[in-house]
């Protein structure tokens, strides 16, 4: 997998920045988790979800990974609708 699949064309500046940051996390695993989610969902997210996603992007990769795979309890301020959407997006069918 080579990375970002979605085009940033047509996205506003905030969404373009979030898309870039989602694919450039620091660890390949988190690039794939956050980046694939951003590719598929970013254009549809409401402002409140964008706020929560930016907050996740500011958190440490290891912490976010543990929250997504539910290996650690999520702190209340990170336990948002967007984190639940991120989990559901990556949950096996």
C-alpha positions in Angstrom: 0.0 0.0 0.0 1.5 3.3 -1.1 -0.3 5.8 1.0 -2.9 8.4 0.4 -5.6 7.2 -2.1 -8.0 10.1 -2.0 -7.4 13.4 -3.8 -7.4 16.5 -1.8 -9.0 18.4 -4.8 -12.2 20.0 -3.7 -11.4 19.8 0.0 -11.2 23.0 2.0 -7.9 23.9 3.6 -8.8 22.3 7.0 -9.7 19.0 5.4 -6.6 19.0 3.2 -4.4 19.6 6.3 -6.2 16.8 8.2 -5.8 14.4 5.2 -2.1 15.1 5.0 -1.6 14.7 8.8 -3.6 11.5 8.8 -1.2 9.9 6.3 1.9 11.3 8.0 1.6 10.1 11.6 5.0 8.7 12.2 4.3 5.0 12.2 3.1 3.1 9.2 0.4 1.4 11.2 -1.2 4.7 12.2 -0.8 6.1 8.7 -3.0 3.2 7.5 -5.5 3.5 10.3 -5.9 7.2 10.2 -5.2 7.7 6.5 -7.6 5.2 5.2 -10.3 6.5 7.4 -9.6 10.1 6.3 -9.6 9.0 2.6 -13.1 7.4 3.0 -14.8 9.7 5.5 -13.2 13.2 5.6 -15.4 14.9 3.1 -18.5 13.8 5.1 -17.4 14.7 8.6 -19.2 17.5 10.5 -17.2 20.3 12.1 -17.5 18.7 15.6 -16.1 15.4 14.1 -13.2 17.4 12.5 -12.5 18.9 15.9 -12.3 15.5 17.5 -10.2 14.1 14.6 -7.7 16.9 15.0 -7.5 16.2 18.7 -6.8 12.5 17.9 -4.1 13.6 15.4 -2.4 15.5 18.3 -2.3 12.4 20.5 0.6 9.9 20.6 0.4 7.2 18.0 0.6 4.4 20.6 -2.2 5.8 22.6 -4.5 6.2 19.6 -3.7 2.7 18.4 -4.6 1.3 21.9 -7.9 3.2 21.9 -8.8 2.1 18.4 -8.1 -1.5 19.0 -9.6 -1.2 22.6 -6.5 -2.4 24.3 -6.6 0.6 26.7 -9.4 2.6 28.2 -10.0 5.8 26.2 -9.8 9.0 28.3 -13.2 10.7 28.3 -12.1 13.7 26.2 -11.0 11.4 23.4 -14.1 9.1 23.6 -15.9 10.9 20.8 -18.2 9.9 17.9 -15.3 10.2 15.5 -13.3 7.7 17.5 -16.3 5.3 17.4 -16.5 5.9 13.6 -12.8 5.2 13.3 -13.2 1.9 15.2 -16.2 0.8 13.2 -14.5 1.7 9.9 -11.7 -0.8 10.8 -13.8 -3.4 12.4 -13.8 -6.7 10.4 -17.1 -7.4 8.7 
